[in-house]
């Protein structure tokens, strides 16, 4: 069964060219005109990856990604932002909203397809490991339970070591980060400035040896560091 990709862009030409190319590459493609329509399609179709523009009517790409990330079932859903905006601050906003890759327009369809293939492969591996972890945790036989106990102990040791290295405030930021909140939103809840929140996020990235927020969230979920 082919993997499903949601393509979101208010420009018909871009939407058609991307969807046609991806269908020829073997994917099942669904499309949306804007973020609001895309949000409904995410709930209805549970796509394996989203490719979305940023500047769109009704709901832009930043807000779409934030809304998607607030749902626990879609925390690991790969997202690629496509946009003509190339300023550093705008790219930062894209990553802060929860995207996995920021691809500036104009782009080559082959490059987009390669990026999609890479993200989907990583996503499948992560989801497989996550599913395997939970199956081990449940267990269905005495042998499995014994193995689970060993794995659980190792996981708890790793978890406790990381928890010991996290401050109380870092743990609070980590919890809010998994809900897809922006620096400003986290700062509002924790009574901190966005710049201070960013310092805590940078510290978490360093301590977890992850390179971006999406990887940090996956790291925290996989190790049971967040609810």
DRENPA-3360 file (N, C-alpha, C; in nm, 2 decimals, always signed):
BEGIN
1 = XXXXXXXX = +0.09/-0.12/+0.00/+0.00/+0.00/+0.00/+0.09/+0.12/+0.00 ~ +0.07/+0.22/-0.10/+0.16/+0.33/-0.11/+0.14/+0.43/+0.01 ~ +0.25/+0.50/+0.05/+0.24/+0.60/+0.15/+0.17/+0.72/+0.10 ~ +0.10/+0.79/+0.20/+0.01/+0.90/+0.16/+0.08/+1.03/+0.19 ~ +0.09/+1.12/+0.10/+0.14/+1.25/+0.12/+0.04/+1.36/+0.10 ~ +0.03/+1.45/+0.19/-0.06/+1.57/+0.18/+0.01/+1.69/+0.13 ~ -0.03/+1.74/+0.01/+0.03/+1.86/-0.05/-0.06/+1.98/-0.03 ~ -0.01/+2.08/+0.04/-0.09/+2.20/+0.07/-0.03/+2.32/+0.01;
9 = XXXXXXXX = -0.11/+2.39/-0.08/-0.06/+2.51/-0.15/-0.18/+2.58/-0.22 ~ -0.19/+2.71/-0.20/-0.30/+2.78/-0.26/-0.27/+2.81/-0.41 ~ -0.15/+2.78/-0.46/-0.12/+2.80/-0.60/-0.15/+2.67/-0.67 ~ -0.24/+2.67/-0.76/-0.28/+2.55/-0.83/-0.17/+2.49/-0.91 ~ -0.09/+2.57/-0.98/+0.02/+2.52/-1.06/+0.12/+2.44/-0.97 ~ +0.16/+2.49/-0.86/+0.25/+2.43/-0.77/+0.19/+2.30/-0.72 ~ +0.07/+2.31/-0.68/+0.00/+2.19/-0.62/-0.01/+2.08/-0.72 ~ -0.04/+2.11/-0.84/-0.05/+2.00/-0.94/+0.08/+1.94/-0.98;
17 = XXXXXXXX = +0.18/+2.03/-1.00/+0.32/+1.98/-1.04/+0.38/+1.89/-0.93 ~ +0.36/+1.93/-0.81/+0.42/+1.85/-0.70/+0.34/+1.72/-0.69 ~ +0.21/+1.73/-0.69/+0.13/+1.60/-0.67/+0.14/+1.51/-0.79 ~ +0.15/+1.56/-0.91/+0.17/+1.47/-1.03/+0.31/+1.40/-1.02 ~ +0.41/+1.47/-0.98/+0.54/+1.42/-0.97/+0.55/+1.31/-0.87 ~ +0.49/+1.33/-0.75/+0.49/+1.24/-0.64/+0.41/+1.11/-0.67 ~ +0.30/+1.13/-0.74/+0.22/+1.02/-0.78/+0.30/+0.93/-0.88 ~ +0.37/+0.99/-0.97/+0.45/+0.92/-1.06/+0.57/+0.84/-0.99;
25 = XXXXXXXX = +0.60/+0.90/-0.87/+0.71/+0.84/-0.79/+0.66/+0.72/-0.71 ~ +0.52/+0.70/-0.71/+0.47/+0.59/-0.64/+0.39/+0.62/-0.51 ~ +0.37/+0.74/-0.48/+0.30/+0.78/-0.36/+0.15/+0.80/-0.39 ~ +0.07/+0.79/-0.29/-0.07/+0.83/-0.29/-0.07/+0.98/-0.24 ~ -0.13/+1.07/-0.32/-0.13/+1.21/-0.29/-0.27/+1.27/-0.27 ~ -0.29/+1.34/-0.17/-0.41/+1.42/-0.14/-0.37/+1.57/-0.13 ~ -0.46/+1.66/-0.17/-0.42/+1.80/-0.18/-0.52/+1.89/-0.10 ~ -0.47/+2.00/-0.06/-0.56/+2.10/+0.01/-0.51/+2.24/-0.04;
33 = XXXXXXXX = -0.61/+2.33/-0.04/-0.59/+2.47/-0.09/-0.52/+2.56/+0.02 ~ -0.55/+2.53/+0.15/-0.50/+2.61/+0.25/-0.48/+2.53/+0.38 ~ -0.43/+2.60/+0.49/-0.41/+2.53/+0.61/-0.53/+2.48/+0.68 ~ -0.64/+2.55/+0.67/-0.76/+2.51/+0.74/-0.82/+2.38/+0.67 ~ -0.82/+2.38/+0.54/-0.87/+2.26/+0.47/-0.77/+2.14/+0.50 ~ -0.64/+2.17/+0.50/-0.54/+2.07/+0.53/-0.56/+2.00/+0.67 ~ -0.59/+2.09/+0.77/-0.61/+2.04/+0.90/-0.72/+1.93/+0.91 ~ -0.83/+1.95/+0.83/-0.94/+1.86/+0.83/-0.89/+1.73/+0.76;
41 = XXXXXXXX = -0.81/+1.74/+0.66/-0.77/+1.63/+0.58/-0.67/+1.54/+0.66 ~ -0.59/+1.61/+0.75/-0.50/+1.54/+0.83/-0.57/+1.45/+0.93 ~ -0.68/+1.50/+0.99/-0.76/+1.42/+1.08/-0.83/+1.31/+1.01 ~ -0.88/+1.33/+0.88/-0.96/+1.23/+0.81/-0.87/+1.12/+0.75 ~ -0.75/+1.16/+0.69/-0.67/+1.07/+0.62/-0.54/+1.02/+0.68 ~ -0.50/+1.09/+0.79/-0.38/+1.05/+0.86/-0.26/+1.03/+0.76 ~ -0.22/+1.13/+0.69/-0.11/+1.11/+0.59/+0.02/+1.08/+0.66 ~ +0.11/+1.02/+0.58/+0.24/+0.98/+0.63/+0.34/+1.10/+0.63;
49 = XXXXXXXX = +0.31/+1.21/+0.55/+0.40/+1.32/+0.54/+0.32/+1.44/+0.49 ~ +0.36/+1.56/+0.53/+0.29/+1.68/+0.48/+0.40/+1.77/+0.41 ~ +0.36/+1.82/+0.29/+0.44/+1.92/+0.21/+0.35/+2.04/+0.21 ~ +0.39/+2.15/+0.27/+0.30/+2.27/+0.27/+0.37/+2.40/+0.24 ~ +0.30/+2.49/+0.18/+0.34/+2.63/+0.16/+0.32/+2.70/+0.29 ~ +0.38/+2.82/+0.30/+0.36/+2.90/+0.42/+0.26/+3.00/+0.41 ~ +0.27/+3.09/+0.30/+0.17/+3.20/+0.28/+0.05/+3.15/+0.21 ~ -0.06/+3.13/+0.29/-0.19/+3.09/+0.23/-0.30/+3.16/+0.30;
57 = XXXXXXXX = -0.42/+3.17/+0.24/-0.53/+3.23/+0.30/-0.59/+3.14/+0.41 ~ -0.67/+3.20/+0.50/-0.74/+3.14/+0.61/-0.64/+3.09/+0.72 ~ -0.55/+3.00/+0.68/-0.45/+2.95/+0.78/-0.32/+2.93/+0.71 ~ -0.21/+2.99/+0.76/-0.08/+2.98/+0.70/-0.01/+2.85/+0.74 ~ +0.10/+2.82/+0.68/+0.18/+2.70/+0.70/+0.23/+2.68/+0.85 ~ +0.28/+2.80/+0.90/+0.32/+2.79/+1.04/+0.22/+2.75/+1.14 ~ +0.10/+2.81/+1.12/-0.01/+2.77/+1.21/-0.06/+2.63/+1.19 ~ -0.06/+2.59/+1.06/-0.10/+2.45/+1.03/-0.01/+2.35/+1.11;
65 = XXXXXXXX = +0.12/+2.37/+1.10/+0.22/+2.28/+1.16/+0.20/+2.28/+1.31 ~ +0.18/+2.40/+1.37/+0.16/+2.41/+1.52/+0.03/+2.33/+1.56 ~ -0.08/+2.35/+1.48/-0.20/+2.28/+1.51/-0.19/+2.13/+1.50 ~ -0.11/+2.08/+1.40/-0.09/+1.94/+1.38/-0.01/+1.89/+1.50 ~ +0.10/+1.96/+1.54/+0.19/+1.91/+1.64/+0.12/+1.90/+1.78 ~ +0.01/+1.98/+1.80/-0.06/+1.98/+1.93/-0.13/+1.84/+1.95 ~ -0.15/+1.77/+1.84/-0.22/+1.64/+1.85/-0.11/+1.53/+1.87 ~ -0.12/+1.46/+1.98/-0.01/+1.36/+2.02/+0.01/+1.26/+1.91;
73 = XXXXXXXX = -0.10/+1.22/+1.84/-0.08/+1.12/+1.73/+0.00/+1.16/+1.62 ~ +0.01/+1.30/+1.60/+0.09/+1.35/+1.49/+0.22/+1.42/+1.53 ~ +0.27/+1.39/+1.65/+0.39/+1.46/+1.69/+0.51/+1.42/+1.61 ~ +0.51/+1.29/+1.55/+0.62/+1.24/+1.47/+0.60/+1.26/+1.32 ~ +0.49/+1.32/+1.28/+0.45/+1.33/+1.14/+0.55/+1.42/+1.07 ~ +0.63/+1.37/+0.97/+0.72/+1.46/+0.90/+0.65/+1.57/+0.82 ~ +0.71/+1.69/+0.83/+0.65/+1.81/+0.76/+0.76/+1.89/+0.69 ~ +0.74/+1.92/+0.56/+0.83/+2.00/+0.48/+0.76/+2.13/+0.45;
81 = XXXXXXXX = +0.82/+2.24/+0.48/+0.77/+2.37/+0.44/+0.83/+2.42/+0.31 ~ +0.75/+2.46/+0.22/+0.79/+2.52/+0.09/+0.76/+2.67/+0.09 ~ +0.85/+2.75/+0.06/+0.82/+2.89/+0.06/+0.92/+2.97/-0.02 ~ +0.88/+3.09/-0.06/+0.97/+3.18/-0.13/+1.05/+3.27/-0.03 ~ +1.01/+3.26/+0.10/+1.07/+3.34/+0.20/+1.21/+3.27/+0.24 ~ +1.31/+3.35/+0.23/+1.45/+3.29/+0.25/+1.52/+3.35/+0.37 ~ +1.47/+3.45/+0.44/+1.54/+3.51/+0.55/+1.56/+3.42/+0.66 ~ +1.67/+3.44/+0.73/+1.70/+3.35/+0.84/+1.59/+3.34/+0.95;
89 = XXXXXXXX = +1.54/+3.45/+0.99/+1.44/+3.46/+1.09/+1.31/+3.38/+1.05 ~ +1.28/+3.39/+0.92/+1.16/+3.31/+0.87/+1.19/+3.16/+0.87 ~ +1.31/+3.12/+0.84/+1.34/+2.98/+0.85/+1.34/+2.93/+1.00 ~ +1.38/+3.02/+1.09/+1.38/+2.99/+1.23/+1.24/+2.97/+1.27 ~ +1.15/+3.05/+1.23/+1.00/+3.04/+1.26/+0.95/+2.91/+1.21 ~ +0.99/+2.87/+1.09/+0.95/+2.74/+1.04/+0.99/+2.62/+1.13 ~ +1.12/+2.62/+1.17/+1.16/+2.51/+1.26/+1.10/+2.52/+1.40 ~ +1.08/+2.64/+1.45/+1.01/+2.66/+1.58/+0.87/+2.61/+1.57;
97 = XXXXXXXX = +0.80/+2.62/+1.46/+0.67/+2.58/+1.45/+0.66/+2.42/+1.45 ~ +0.77/+2.36/+1.42/+0.77/+2.21/+1.43/+0.80/+2.14/+1.30 ~ +0.84/+2.21/+1.19/+0.87/+2.15/+1.06/+1.00/+2.07/+1.07 ~ +1.02/+1.97/+0.98/+1.14/+1.89/+0.98/+1.24/+1.94/+0.87 ~ +1.19/+2.01/+0.77/+1.27/+2.06/+0.66/+1.21/+2.18/+0.60 ~ +1.30/+2.28/+0.57/+1.25/+2.41/+0.51/+1.32/+2.41/+0.37 ~ +1.23/+2.40/+0.27/+1.28/+2.40/+0.13/+1.24/+2.53/+0.06 ~ +1.33/+2.62/+0.02/+1.30/+2.75/-0.04/+1.26/+2.73/-0.19;
105 = XXXXXXXX = +1.16/+2.81/-0.23/+1.12/+2.82/-0.37/+1.22/+2.91/-0.45 ~ +1.25/+2.88/-0.58/+1.21/+2.77/-0.65/+1.29/+2.65/-0.61 ~ +1.23/+2.53/-0.63/+1.30/+2.41/-0.59/+1.29/+2.30/-0.70 ~ +1.38/+2.21/-0.70/+1.37/+2.10/-0.80/+1.28/+1.99/-0.75 ~ +1.20/+1.94/-0.83/+1.11/+1.83/-0.79/+1.19/+1.71/-0.74 ~ +1.30/+1.68/-0.81/+1.38/+1.57/-0.77/+1.44/+1.59/-0.63 ~ +1.48/+1.71/-0.60/+1.53/+1.74/-0.46/+1.42/+1.72/-0.36 ~ +1.30/+1.76/-0.39/+1.19/+1.75/-0.30/+1.16/+1.60/-0.28;
113 = XXXXXXXX = +1.16/+1.52/-0.39/+1.13/+1.38/-0.38/+1.24/+1.31/-0.29 ~ +1.36/+1.35/-0.31/+1.47/+1.29/-0.23/+1.45/+1.32/-0.08 ~ +1.42/+1.44/-0.05/+1.39/+1.48/+0.09/+1.28/+1.40/+0.15 ~ +1.17/+1.39/+0.07/+1.05/+1.31/+0.12/+1.09/+1.17/+0.15 ~ +1.17/+1.11/+0.06/+1.21/+0.97/+0.07/+1.29/+0.95/+0.20 ~ +1.38/+1.05/+0.22/+1.47/+1.04/+0.34/+1.39/+1.05/+0.47 ~ +1.30/+1.15/+0.47/+1.21/+1.17/+0.59/+1.12/+1.06/+0.62 ~ +1.06/+1.00/+0.52/+0.97/+0.89/+0.53/+1.05/+0.76/+0.58;
121 = XXXXXXXX = +1.17/+0.74/+0.53/+1.25/+0.63/+0.58/+1.28/+0.64/+0.73 ~ +1.32/+0.76/+0.77/+1.35/+0.79/+0.91/+1.23/+0.77/+1.00 ~ +1.11/+0.82/+0.94/+0.99/+0.82/+1.02/+0.94/+0.67/+1.04 ~ +0.96/+0.59/+0.93/+0.92/+0.45/+0.94/+1.01/+0.38/+1.05 ~ +1.14/+0.41/+1.05/+1.23/+0.35/+1.15/+1.19/+0.38/+1.29 ~ +1.16/+0.51/+1.31/+1.13/+0.56/+1.44/+1.00/+0.50/+1.49 ~ +0.90/+0.50/+1.40/+0.77/+0.44/+1.44/+0.78/+0.29/+1.47 ~ +0.86/+0.23/+1.39/+0.88/+0.08/+1.41/+0.95/+0.06/+1.55;
129 = XXXXXXXX = +1.05/+0.14/+1.58/+1.12/+0.12/+1.71/+1.02/+0.16/+1.82 ~ +0.94/+0.26/+1.80/+0.85/+0.30/+1.91/+0.74/+0.19/+1.93 ~ +0.69/+0.13/+1.82/+0.60/+0.03/+1.84/+0.66/-0.10/+1.90 ~ +0.78/-0.13/+1.86/+0.85/-0.24/+1.92/+0.87/-0.22/+2.07 ~ +0.91/-0.10/+2.11/+0.93/-0.07/+2.25/+0.81/-0.10/+2.33 ~ +0.69/-0.06/+2.28/+0.57/-0.07/+2.35/+0.52/-0.22/+2.36 ~ +0.55/-0.30/+2.25/+0.52/-0.44/+2.25/+0.60/-0.51/+2.35 ~ +0.73/-0.47/+2.36/+0.82/-0.53/+2.46/+0.77/-0.50/+2.60;
137 = XXXXXXXX = +0.72/-0.38/+2.62/+0.68/-0.34/+2.75/+0.56/-0.42/+2.80 ~ +0.47/-0.45/+2.70/+0.35/-0.52/+2.74/+0.38/-0.67/+2.76 ~ +0.44/-0.73/+2.67/+0.48/-0.87/+2.68/+0.36/-0.97/+2.67 ~ +0.39/-1.09/+2.62/+0.28/-1.19/+2.60/+0.33/-1.33/+2.66 ~ +0.45/-1.34/+2.71/+0.49/-1.47/+2.76/+0.59/-1.45/+2.87 ~ +0.62/-1.55/+2.94/+0.72/-1.54/+3.05/+0.85/-1.50/+3.00 ~ +0.90/-1.55/+2.88/+1.03/-1.51/+2.83/+1.02/-1.36/+2.79 ~ +0.91/-1.32/+2.73/+0.90/-1.18/+2.68/+0.90/-1.09/+2.81;
145 = XXXXXXXX = +0.83/-1.13/+2.91/+0.83/-1.05/+3.03/+0.96/-1.04/+3.09 ~ +1.05/-1.14/+3.09/+1.18/-1.14/+3.14/+1.26/-1.04/+3.06 ~ +1.25/-1.05/+2.93/+1.33/-0.95/+2.84/+1.28/-0.81/+2.87 ~ +1.14/-0.80/+2.88/+1.08/-0.66/+2.91/+1.14/-0.60/+3.03 ~ +1.15/-0.69/+3.14/+1.20/-0.64/+3.26/+1.34/-0.58/+3.25 ~ +1.42/-0.66/+3.17/+1.56/-0.61/+3.15/+1.56/-0.48/+3.07 ~ +1.48/-0.48/+2.96/+1.48/-0.35/+2.88/+1.42/-0.24/+2.96 ~ +1.32/-0.27/+3.04/+1.26/-0.16/+3.12/+1.36/-0.10/+3.22;
153 = XXXXXXXX = +1.44/-0.19/+3.28/+1.54/-0.14/+3.38/+1.64/-0.06/+3.31 ~ +1.68/-0.10/+3.19/+1.78/-0.02/+3.12/+1.73/+0.12/+3.08 ~ +1.60/+0.11/+3.03/+1.53/+0.24/+2.99/+1.52/+0.33/+3.11 ~ +1.48/+0.27/+3.23/+1.46/+0.36/+3.35/+1.60/+0.42/+3.39 ~ +1.70/+0.34/+3.38/+1.84/+0.39/+3.42/+1.87/+0.51/+3.33 ~ +1.85/+0.49/+3.19/+1.88/+0.60/+3.10/+1.80/+0.72/+3.13 ~ +1.67/+0.69/+3.16/+1.58/+0.80/+3.18/+1.61/+0.87/+3.31 ~ +1.65/+0.80/+3.42/+1.68/+0.86/+3.54/+1.81/+0.95/+3.53;
161 = XXXXXXXX = +1.91/+0.89/+3.45/+2.03/+0.97/+3.43/+2.00/+1.10/+3.36 ~ +1.92/+1.10/+3.26/+1.89/+1.22/+3.19/+1.81/+1.32/+3.28 ~ +1.71/+1.26/+3.35/+1.63/+1.34/+3.44/+1.72/+1.41/+3.54 ~ +1.82/+1.34/+3.59/+1.91/+1.40/+3.69/+1.99/+1.52/+3.63 ~ +2.01/+1.52/+3.50/+2.09/+1.62/+3.43/+2.00/+1.74/+3.39 ~ +1.87/+1.72/+3.40/+1.77/+1.83/+3.36/+1.73/+1.91/+3.48 ~ +1.73/+2.04/+3.47/+1.67/+2.12/+3.57/+1.52/+2.11/+3.57 ~ +1.46/+2.16/+3.67/+1.31/+2.16/+3.68/+1.25/+2.24/+3.56;
169 = XXXXXXXX = +1.31/+2.36/+3.54/+1.26/+2.44/+3.43/+1.28/+2.38/+3.29 ~ +1.39/+2.31/+3.27/+1.42/+2.24/+3.15/+1.31/+2.13/+3.12 ~ +1.28/+2.06/+3.23/+1.17/+1.96/+3.22/+1.04/+2.02/+3.18 ~ +1.01/+2.14/+3.24/+0.88/+2.21/+3.21/+0.88/+2.25/+3.06 ~ +0.99/+2.30/+3.01/+1.01/+2.34/+2.87/+0.99/+2.22/+2.78 ~ +1.05/+2.11/+2.82/+1.05/+1.98/+2.74/+0.90/+1.94/+2.73 ~ +0.83/+1.94/+2.83/+0.69/+1.90/+2.83/+0.61/+1.98/+2.74 ~ +0.62/+2.12/+2.74/+0.55/+2.21/+2.66/+0.59/+2.19/+2.51;
177 = XXXXXXXX = +0.72/+2.16/+2.49/+0.78/+2.15/+2.36/+0.71/+2.04/+2.28 ~ +0.68/+1.93/+2.35/+0.62/+1.81/+2.28/+0.47/+1.84/+2.24 ~ +0.42/+1.95/+2.29/+0.28/+1.99/+2.25/+0.29/+2.09/+2.13 ~ +0.40/+2.12/+2.08/+0.42/+2.20/+1.96/+0.40/+2.35/+1.99 ~ +0.43/+2.39/+2.11/+0.41/+2.53/+2.14/+0.53/+2.61/+2.09 ~ +0.51/+2.74/+2.06/+0.62/+2.83/+2.02/+0.69/+2.88/+2.14 ~ +0.80/+2.95/+2.12/+0.87/+3.01/+2.23/+0.79/+3.11/+2.31 ~ +0.71/+3.18/+2.23/+0.62/+3.28/+2.29/+0.52/+3.22/+2.38;
185 = XXXXXXXX = +0.46/+3.11/+2.32/+0.35/+3.04/+2.40/+0.41/+2.97/+2.52 ~ +0.52/+2.91/+2.51/+0.58/+2.85/+2.63/+0.62/+2.96/+2.73 ~ +0.68/+3.07/+2.68/+0.71/+3.18/+2.77/+0.59/+3.23/+2.85 ~ +0.48/+3.24/+2.78/+0.36/+3.29/+2.84/+0.32/+3.20/+2.96 ~ +0.32/+3.07/+2.94/+0.28/+2.97/+3.04/+0.38/+2.97/+3.15 ~ +0.51/+2.98/+3.12/+0.61/+2.97/+3.23/+0.66/+3.11/+3.28 ~ +0.60/+3.21/+3.23/+0.63/+3.35/+3.27/+0.78/+3.38/+3.24 ~ +0.82/+3.34/+3.12/+0.96/+3.37/+3.08/+0.96/+3.44/+2.95;
193 = XXXXXXXX = +1.07/+3.51/+2.91/+1.08/+3.57/+2.78/+1.11/+3.46/+2.67 ~ +1.06/+3.49/+2.55/+1.09/+3.39/+2.44/+1.24/+3.36/+2.43 ~ +1.33/+3.46/+2.45/+1.47/+3.44/+2.44/+1.52/+3.35/+2.55 ~ +1.47/+3.36/+2.67/+1.50/+3.27/+2.78/+1.46/+3.13/+2.75 ~ +1.34/+3.12/+2.69/+1.29/+2.98/+2.65/+1.38/+2.92/+2.55 ~ +1.43/+3.00/+2.45/+1.52/+2.95/+2.35/+1.65/+2.90/+2.41 ~ +1.70/+2.96/+2.52/+1.82/+2.92/+2.59/+1.79/+2.78/+2.65 ~ +1.68/+2.76/+2.71/+1.64/+2.63/+2.76/+1.63/+2.52/+2.66;
201 = XXXXXXXX = +1.57/+2.56/+2.54/+1.56/+2.46/+2.43/+1.70/+2.42/+2.38 ~ +1.79/+2.52/+2.37/+1.93/+2.50/+2.32/+2.00/+2.40/+2.42 ~ +1.97/+2.42/+2.55/+2.03/+2.34/+2.65/+1.98/+2.19/+2.64 ~ +1.85/+2.18/+2.61/+1.79/+2.05/+2.59/+1.85/+1.98/+2.47 ~ +1.87/+2.05/+2.36/+1.92/+1.99/+2.24/+2.06/+1.94/+2.26 ~ +2.14/+2.02/+2.34/+2.28/+1.98/+2.37/+2.28/+1.86/+2.46 ~ +2.20/+1.86/+2.56/+2.20/+1.74/+2.66/+2.15/+1.61/+2.59 ~ +2.06/+1.63/+2.50/+2.00/+1.51/+2.43/+2.08/+1.47/+2.31;
209 = XXXXXXXX = +2.18/+1.55/+2.27/+2.26/+1.53/+2.15/+2.17/+1.52/+2.02 ~ +2.06/+1.60/+2.02/+1.97/+1.61/+1.90/+2.00/+1.75/+1.83 ~ +1.96/+1.75/+1.70/+2.00/+1.87/+1.62/+1.88/+1.96/+1.60 ~ +1.76/+1.92/+1.63/+1.65/+2.01/+1.61/+1.53/+1.97/+1.70 ~ +1.43/+2.05/+1.70/+1.32/+2.03/+1.80/+1.24/+1.90/+1.77 ~ +1.23/+1.87/+1.64/+1.16/+1.74/+1.60/+1.23/+1.62/+1.66 ~ +1.36/+1.62/+1.64/+1.44/+1.51/+1.69/+1.44/+1.51/+1.85 ~ +1.44/+1.62/+1.91/+1.43/+1.63/+2.06/+1.30/+1.57/+2.11;
217 = XXXXXXXX = +1.19/+1.60/+2.04/+1.06/+1.55/+2.08/+1.05/+1.40/+2.06 ~ +1.11/+1.35/+1.95/+1.11/+1.20/+1.93/+1.20/+1.14/+2.04 ~ +1.31/+1.20/+2.07/+1.40/+1.15/+2.17/+1.32/+1.14/+2.31 ~ +1.25/+1.24/+2.34/+1.18/+1.25/+2.47/+1.07/+1.14/+2.48 ~ +0.99/+1.13/+2.37/+0.88/+1.03/+2.36/+0.94/+0.89/+2.37 ~ +1.04/+0.86/+2.29/+1.10/+0.73/+2.28/+1.15/+0.68/+2.42 ~ +1.20/+0.77/+2.50/+1.26/+0.74/+2.63/+1.16/+0.76/+2.74 ~ +1.04/+0.80/+2.71/+0.94/+0.81/+2.82/+0.96/+0.93/+2.91;
225 = XXX = +1.03/+1.04/+2.86/+1.06/+1.15/+2.94/+0.94/+1.25/+2.95 ~ +0.84/+1.23/+2.87/+0.72/+1.31/+2.87/+0.60/+1.23/+2.88 ~ +0.49/+1.28/+2.92/+0.36/+1.21/+2.93/+0.30/+1.19/+2.79;
% end
